[in-house]
């Protein structure tokens, strides 16, 4: 499986997002993860839908971290620069 980094969406364009195809035995489609935000992920039938859905996951992750008083990691420069 190859992963292709893309920039985060909507209000958080600096967070790198990795989108990988899911194996058919895992239901197919695509999994989008945000390496800078542990546990932040979403999926979708297409790459575009997975990317759109992970925007909501980023919003929810940041909202919950703020509500709990936890630090919100800054976007990683290393991943962001890997986009080429």
C-alpha positions as CSV (number, residue, x, y, z in Angstrom):
1,X,0.0,0.0,0.0
2,X,1.3,3.4,-0.9
3,X,0.3,6.5,1.0
4,X,0.2,9.9,-0.6
5,X,0.4,13.0,1.7
6,X,-2.1,15.8,0.9
7,X,-2.6,19.0,2.8
8,X,-5.4,19.1,5.5
9,X,-8.7,20.6,4.4
10,X,-10.9,23.5,5.2
11,X,-9.9,25.4,8.3
12,X,-6.7,23.4,8.9
13,X,-4.7,23.4,5.6
14,X,-1.3,23.0,7.3
15,X,-2.0,19.5,8.7
16,X,-0.7,16.7,6.4
17,X,-3.2,14.0,5.6
18,X,-2.2,10.5,4.4
19,X,-4.7,8.7,2.3
20,X,-4.3,5.0,1.7
21,X,-6.5,2.4,-0.1
22,X,-8.1,-0.1,2.2
23,X,-7.9,-3.8,1.3
24,X,-11.1,-5.4,0.0
25,X,-11.2,-7.6,3.1
26,X,-11.3,-4.3,5.2
27,X,-14.2,-3.0,3.3
28,X,-12.4,-1.2,0.4
29,X,-12.4,2.5,0.0
30,X,-9.8,4.8,1.5
31,X,-8.5,5.6,4.9
32,X,-7.4,9.2,5.7
33,X,-5.1,9.7,8.8
34,X,-3.6,12.9,10.3
35,X,-0.1,11.9,11.7
36,X,0.2,15.0,13.7
37,X,-3.1,14.3,15.6
38,X,-2.9,10.8,17.1
39,X,-6.0,8.8,16.4
40,X,-7.4,11.4,14.0
41,X,-8.8,9.5,11.0
42,X,-11.7,9.0,8.7
43,X,-12.6,7.0,5.6
44,X,-14.6,7.2,2.4
45,X,-15.5,5.3,-0.7
46,X,-13.2,7.5,-2.8
47,X,-10.0,9.5,-2.1
48,X,-12.0,12.7,-2.4
49,X,-14.6,11.6,0.1
50,X,-12.0,10.3,2.6
51,X,-10.3,13.7,2.3
52,X,-13.5,15.6,2.8
53,X,-14.5,13.4,5.8
54,X,-11.1,13.8,7.5
55,X,-11.7,17.6,7.6
56,X,-14.6,16.9,10.0
57,X,-12.3,14.6,12.0
58,X,-9.7,17.3,12.3
59,X,-12.3,19.8,13.6
60,X,-13.6,17.3,16.1
61,X,-10.1,16.3,17.3
62,X,-9.1,19.9,17.9
63,X,-12.4,20.8,19.6
64,X,-12.2,17.8,22.0
65,X,-8.5,18.5,22.8
66,X,-9.3,22.1,23.6
67,X,-12.3,21.1,25.7
68,X,-10.1,18.7,27.7
69,X,-7.3,21.3,28.1
70,X,-4.9,19.2,26.1
71,X,-2.2,20.7,23.9
72,X,-2.9,20.8,20.2
73,X,0.2,19.8,18.2
74,X,1.4,22.2,15.6
75,X,1.5,20.9,12.0
76,X,4.7,19.0,11.3
77,X,6.9,20.8,8.9
78,X,8.6,17.5,7.8
79,X,5.3,16.0,6.5
80,X,4.1,19.2,5.1
81,X,7.3,19.6,3.0
82,X,7.0,16.0,1.8
83,X,4.1,17.0,-0.5
84,X,6.5,18.3,-3.2
